[in-house]
Amino acid sequence: MSAVPAPALTPEMQAGLQLLGDLRAEIARADTKASVLVGALGITTGLLGGLRWRPTALSHTATLLWWVGAASLVTAVFALLLAVLPRYRRSSWEPGRPLTYFGDVRRAVRADQLAAAVAETGRDPALGLVPALAETSRIVARKHFWIRTGLAAFGCATLLLPGSLLMT
């Protein structure tokens, strides 16, 4: 059995593969950041939940700040959970097109076309690389958006909650 030689990688393919690897690493870093922040929010919420008093004991202004801070904390939790939520588009793969991600592979398997799809992807890997780069870049951008939103909301909560307690 003789091995089929791998096609030589063009500079464009090398650059695309490097970018794809960088984007996948960035997705992993974003997930790690968001997971750590969700943990910090859990600790903060636990500490606040352990207090034995009611916000209604505060002045009207302090009570308002407290509830805005609490809403900011809830917003931060939801935003960071959205950051770690798996994201992928619905597969639009059809026979004759290259595979770009796991959804395409699953669709090719259901169509009993996986071997042909892998062969098609191997004939011109750049055809699969470009959509994979676009999709992975979209995922990174969404994750970063939700992390920034969560951090901003957490920052507001960090200022408003203790600030409302100081207004008594």
Secondary structure, 3 states (H helix, E strand, C coil): CCCCCCCCCCHHHHHHHHHHHHHHHHHHHHHHHHHHHHHHHHHHHHHHHCCCCCHHHCCHHHHHHHHHHHHHHHHHHHHHHHHHCCCCCCCCCCCCCCCCCHHHHHHHHHCCCHHHHHHHHHHCHHHHHHHHHHHHHHHHHHHHHHHHHHHHHHHHHHHHHHHHHHCC
